[in-house]
Amino acid sequence: MRNQYLNLQIPPPDTAFGLMADFDADPHPNKVSLVAGAYRDENGNPWVLPSVRNAKAQLRKVNHEYLGIAGSPGFLKLAKDLIFGPLSFKLGTNVASIQTVSGTGANHLAAAFLARHLQPKRVFIPSPTWINHRSIWEMTGVNVAEYRYYCPTTKAVDLEGMLAALEGAERNDVVVLQACAHNPTGVDLTRSQWVRVAQLIRDKGAFAVFDSAYQGFATGDVDGDAWAVRHFTEMILSTSSHPGLCVAQSFSKNFGLYGERVGALHLVVPPHLSAQGARGELMAIARAEYSNPPRFGASIVETVLGDPDLRSQWENDLDTMSSRIRKMRRELRQRLEQETAEDWSHIETQIGMFSYTGLDEDHVLRLREEFHVYLLPSGRVSVCGLNDGNVQYVAYAISKVITT
């Protein structure tokens, strides 16, 4: 009898990585990639942050020994302070932190831990959301439900649809939330909307998992981008019956350390409880999966955040990146409105790396085949791929596919 794994069908390739491979193979001189979720400078090249470059110069004598299972204590303290701000000291033993293999690893570790120990009936994920949210939770066996997040008509958050879906949550169900710069839409909740969502999740006794991949990168404001996480944390610290929250924290975008896989997971529990037993279980899962996390990237983050001068330089780097993205949003909007005589204001009001353009799959296919402009089938573009040299061409191409 043949083993069943020999009969498995070949799965389709990952959409984003498949498009990036197609782009690399495309010989057209005017090709433009708006696929990759990675910052690019004005010339379309990867950018090493000056703060990171200076930190690396200080790490020439760094060793390559194993970290502990939980990761670097210095890095974890600084990461915790970054996301929780003034609440960090107040948390005390109510928070357990562990270094992870970037934000993906943090999301996975949270899902594995919660599926085993919280045992939710369902996890609610946004529709739409980062594709890995569904993939990660489906692997745990927990039922995945969606809540409406984005309204194509208004091109804004569908708050009422979101709240209506979350009304069906039960105690200990998990709700996945993106802290800022929502992927793929670029549309974020306002603070007043966050307050309503937090109240409902508290009333339902649900457990929030925040995916924080763009703190500081979204707007240039490190504290502003963490507002939702801190608001939820304050709520938990004042509500003893609340089950808690997790924050999956990535340093890929805001430090440009994509390939170094730097991340952290923070578990917050209500007052009068300690998260240290849970920390031990998180370490046990990590030990079985990868033993211990990468050292070098975490050393860079620790060096930058632990040095006042480098920290200040890093905040300037964040402003450089977020300002260029805002400029490209403005330029694309203006050129699209000139080309089409239609309203494209949503391009400029969205936040962060990604934009939901409103283009459909047929538009996207024509853009790729006729103009060699690559973006996801959903119409999501990575604004980082735009620059002064290609934004007019992209606007022209979009105008052609929607008007002819």
C-alpha positions in Angstrom: 0.0 0.0 0.0 1.5 3.3 -1.0 1.9 6.0 1.6 -0.8 8.7 1.3 1.8 11.5 1.3 3.0 10.3 -2.1 -0.4 11.1 -3.6 -0.6 14.7 -2.4 -1.4 17.2 -5.1 1.2 19.9 -5.9 -0.3 23.1 -4.3 -0.5 26.3 -6.3 2.5 28.6 -5.9 2.3 31.5 -3.4 0.7 34.4 -5.4 3.0 37.2 -4.2 6.2 35.2 -4.6 5.1 33.9 -7.9 4.4 37.4 -9.2 7.8 38.5 -8.0 9.5 35.7 -9.9 7.5 36.6 -13.0 8.6 40.2 -12.6 12.3 39.2 -12.3 12.0 37.1 -15.5 10.3 39.9 -17.5 12.8 41.6 -19.8 10.6 44.7 -20.5 12.5 47.9 -19.8 9.6 49.7 -18.3 8.4 47.0 -15.9 7.2 48.1 -12.5 6.7 45.8 -9.4 4.1 46.9 -6.9 4.0 43.5 -5.2 6.7 43.1 -2.6 6.0 44.3 0.9 9.4 45.8 1.3 10.5 49.5 1.4 12.4 50.8 -1.7 14.2 54.1 -2.1 13.6 56.7 -4.8 15.7 54.6 -7.2 13.8 51.4 -6.5 16.6 49.8 -4.5 16.6 48.2 -1.0 17.5 50.8 1.7 19.7 50.0 4.7 18.6 52.4 7.4 21.5 54.7 8.5 20.7 53.8 12.1 21.0 50.1 11.3 24.2 50.7 9.3 25.8 52.5 12.3 24.6 49.8 14.7 26.2 47.1 12.5 29.4 49.0 12.7 29.3 48.7 16.5 28.7 45.0 16.3 31.8 43.9 14.4 33.0 41.9 17.4 29.6 40.2 18.0 29.7 36.5 18.5 27.6 33.8 17.0 26.7 31.8 20.1 23.2 30.5 20.7 20.7 32.8 22.4 18.5 31.3 25.2 15.2 29.8 24.2 13.3 33.0 25.0 15.9 35.1 23.2 17.9 38.2 24.2 16.6 39.7 27.6 17.9 43.1 26.5 16.1 43.0 23.2 12.9 41.8 24.8 12.8 44.6 27.3 13.3 47.2 24.7 10.8 45.6 22.4 8.2 45.5 25.2 8.9 49.2 26.1 8.5 50.1 22.4 5.1 48.6 22.0 3.6 49.3 25.4 5.3 52.6 26.1 4.5 54.0 29.6 2.5 50.9 30.4 5.5 48.7 30.1 6.7 49.1 33.7 3.1 48.9 35.1 2.7 45.5 33.5 5.2 43.7 35.7 4.5 40.0 35.8 1.3 40.5 33.9 3.2 40.2 30.6 5.4 37.4 29.2 7.6 38.1 26.3 9.6 35.8 24.0 11.7 36.5 21.0 10.3 35.0 17.8 11.2 34.3 14.1 9.8 37.7 13.0 6.1 38.6 13.0 5.1 35.4 11.2 6.7 33.3 14.0 5.1 35.5 16.6 1.6 35.0 15.0 2.3 31.2 14.7 3.5 30.9 18.3 0.4 32.8 19.6 -1.9 30.5 17.6 -0.2 27.3 18.7 -0.3 28.4 22.4 -3.9 29.7 22.4 -5.3 26.7 20.5 -3.7 24.4 23.1 -4.4 26.4 26.3 -7.2 28.8 25.6 -9.1 26.4 23.3 -11.2 28.9 21.5 -14.2 27.7 19.5 -13.4 30.2 16.7 -10.8 32.7 15.7 -12.2 35.8 13.9 -9.9 37.3 11.2 -10.5 40.4 9.1 -11.9 40.2 5.6 -9.6 41.0 3.9 -6.4 40.4 5.8 -2.8 39.3 5.4 -3.0 35.8 3.8 -0.9 34.1 6.5 -3.5 34.9 9.2 -5.8 32.3 7.8 -3.0 29.8 7.0 -1.5 30.0 10.5 -4.8 29.5 12.3 -6.1 26.8 9.9 -3.1 24.7 10.9 -4.1 24.8 14.5 -7.5 23.2 13.8 -9.5 26.1 15.3 -12.5 27.1 13.2 -11.7 30.3 11.3 -14.5 32.9 10.9 -14.2 36.3 9.2 -15.5 39.7 10.1 -16.1 42.4 7.5 -13.4 44.9 7.8 -13.4 46.9 4.5 -16.3 48.3 2.5 -15.5 48.6 -1.3 -18.2 51.2 -1.8 -17.0 53.7 0.8 -13.3 52.5 0.6 -13.3 52.7 4.4 -13.6 50.5 7.5 -16.9 48.7 7.6 -17.3 49.3 11.3 -20.9 48.2 11.6 -20.2 45.0 9.6 -17.2 44.3 11.9 -19.2 44.8 15.1 -22.1 42.7 13.8 -19.8 39.8 13.1 -18.0 40.1 16.5 -21.4 40.1 18.3 -21.3 36.3 17.6 -18.0 35.9 19.5 -18.1 33.8 22.7 -15.9 33.9 25.7 -12.3 32.9 24.9 -12.8 33.2 21.2 -9.9 34.9 19.5 -10.1 38.1 17.5 -7.1 38.9 15.2 -6.5 42.7 14.8 -3.9 44.7 13.0 -2.5 47.5 15.1 -1.9 50.0 12.2 -1.3 50.2 8.5 -3.8 47.4 7.7 -2.5 44.9 5.2 -3.8 44.8 2.4 -6.2 47.8 2.5 -4.1 50.6 4.1 -7.4 51.6 5.9 -7.2 51.9 9.7 -9.8 52.3 12.5 -10.0 55.7 14.1 -9.4 56.0 17.8 -13.2 56.3 18.5 -13.8 53.2 16.4 -11.1 51.3 18.3 -12.8 52.2 21.5 -16.1 50.7 20.3 -14.3 47.5 19.1 -12.5 47.2 22.5 -15.7 47.6 24.4 -17.4 44.8 22.4 -14.4 42.4 22.8 -14.3 43.1 26.5 -18.0 42.5 26.9 -17.8 39.2 24.9 -14.8 38.0 27.0 -12.9 37.4 23.7 -9.1 37.3 23.4 -7.4 39.9 21.1 -4.3 39.0 19.1 -2.7 42.2 17.7 -0.4 41.9 14.7 1.9 44.8 14.9 4.1 44.8 11.8 4.4 48.6 11.1 4.9 50.5 14.3 6.6 53.8 13.3 6.7 52.8 9.7 3.0 53.5 9.2 3.0 57.2 10.1 6.5 58.0 11.5 4.9 58.3 15.0 6.0 55.3 17.1 3.6 56.1 19.9 0.6 56.9 17.7 1.0 53.7 15.8 0.8 51.8 19.1 -2.3 53.5 20.4 -4.7 50.7 19.9 -2.5 48.1 21.6 -2.0 50.4 24.6 -5.7 51.2 24.8 -6.6 47.4 24.9 -3.8 46.8 27.4 -5.1 49.5 29.8 -8.6 47.9 29.5 -7.2 44.5 30.5 -5.3 45.9 33.5 -8.5 47.4 34.7 -10.8 44.4 34.1 -9.9 41.3 36.1 -12.4 39.1 34.2 -10.8 39.7 30.8 -8.9 36.8 29.3 -6.0 38.9 28.0 -4.3 39.7 24.7 -1.2 38.9 22.6 0.9 41.2 20.5 2.8 39.7 17.6 5.6 42.2 17.0 7.7 42.4 13.8 10.9 44.5 13.2 11.1 43.7 9.4 9.5 46.9 8.1 10.4 49.5 10.7 14.1 48.5 10.8 14.4 47.2 7.2 15.6 43.8 8.6 13.4 41.7 6.3 15.8 38.7 6.0 17.0 38.8 9.6 13.6 37.6 11.0 13.4 39.7 14.1 10.2 39.6 16.2 8.7 39.2 19.6 5.5 37.9 21.1 4.0 39.5 24.2 1.3 37.9 26.3 -0.7 40.1 28.6 -2.9 38.7 31.4 -5.4 40.4 33.8 -4.3 41.9 37.1 -3.6 39.5 40.1 -2.4 36.9 37.6 1.1 36.0 36.4 2.0 35.2 32.9 5.2 33.4 33.8 3.8 29.9 33.6 2.5 30.8 30.1 6.0 32.0 29.3 7.4 28.6 30.2 4.9 26.9 27.8 5.7 29.4 25.0 9.4 28.5 25.5 8.5 24.8 25.3 6.8 25.3 22.0 9.7 27.3 20.7 12.2 24.7 21.9 10.4 22.0 20.0 10.2 24.0 16.8 13.4 26.0 16.4 15.3 25.8 19.8 16.2 29.4 19.9 15.8 32.6 17.7 18.3 34.4 15.5 20.9 36.5 17.2 22.2 39.1 14.7 19.1 41.0 13.8 18.0 41.2 17.4 21.4 42.6 18.3 20.9 45.4 15.8 17.5 46.3 17.2 18.8 46.1 20.7 21.8 48.4 19.8 19.6 51.0 18.1 16.9 51.1 20.7 19.4 51.1 23.6 21.5 54.0 22.4 19.8 57.5 22.6 21.6 58.8 19.5 20.9 55.8 17.4 17.3 55.8 18.6 16.9 59.4 17.5 18.5 58.6 14.2 16.1 55.6 13.8 13.1 57.8 14.4 14.4 60.1 11.6 14.7 57.1 9.4 11.1 56.2 10.1 10.1 59.7 9.0 12.2 59.4 5.8 10.4 56.2 4.8 6.8 57.2 5.9 7.2 60.7 4.3 8.3 59.2 0.9 5.4 56.8 1.0 3.0 59.7 1.6 4.6 61.7 -1.2 4.1 58.8 -3.6 0.4 58.4 -2.5 -0.1 62.1 -3.3 1.7 61.9 -6.6 -0.3 58.8 -7.7 -3.6 60.3 -6.7 -2.9 63.5 -8.6 -1.8 61.8 -11.7 -4.7 59.4 -11.7 -7.2 62.2 -11.3 -5.6 64.0 -14.2 -5.6 60.9 -16.4 -9.1 59.7 -15.5 -11.1 62.8 -14.2 -12.2 60.6 -11.4 -11.9 60.8 -7.6 -8.9 58.8 -6.3 -8.7 60.5 -2.8 -8.7 57.1 -1.1 -5.2 56.5 -2.3 -4.0 59.4 -0.3 -6.1 58.9 2.8 -4.9 55.3 3.2 -1.9 54.6 5.5 1.3 52.7 5.3 2.9 50.5 2.7 -0.1 49.1 0.9 -3.1 50.6 -0.9 -6.3 49.0 -2.0 -6.8 50.7 -5.4 -10.2 49.3 -6.3 -8.9 47.7 -9.4 -10.4 44.2 -10.2 -8.7 41.1 -11.5 -9.2 41.9 -15.1 -7.6 45.3 -14.7 -4.7 43.7 -12.9 -4.2 41.1 -15.6 -4.2 43.8 -18.3 -1.7 45.9 -16.3 0.6 43.0 -16.2 0.2 41.7 -19.8 0.0 45.0 -21.6 2.0 47.4 -19.5 4.3 45.1 -17.4 3.0 46.6 -14.1 2.7 43.9 -11.5 0.4 44.0 -8.5 -1.7 41.4 -6.6 -5.0 40.2 -8.1 -6.9 42.0 -5.3 -5.8 45.3 -6.7 -3.4 45.8 -3.7 -0.3 47.8 -4.6 2.9 48.3 -2.6 3.3 52.0 -2.7 7.0 51.6 -1.9 7.5 50.4 -5.5 6.5 53.9 -6.8 9.0 56.6 -7.5 9.3 59.8 -9.5 10.6 57.8 -12.5 7.6 55.5 -12.8 4.6 57.0 -11.1 3.3 58.8 -14.2 3.7 55.5 -16.2 1.7 53.6 -13.6 -1.0 56.2 -13.6 -1.2 56.2 -17.4 -1.4 52.4 -17.4 -4.2 52.3 -14.8 -6.1 54.9 -16.7 -5.9 52.8 -19.9 -7.1 49.6 -18.3 -10.1 51.2 -16.6 -11.2 53.4 -19.6 -10.7 51.2 -22.6 
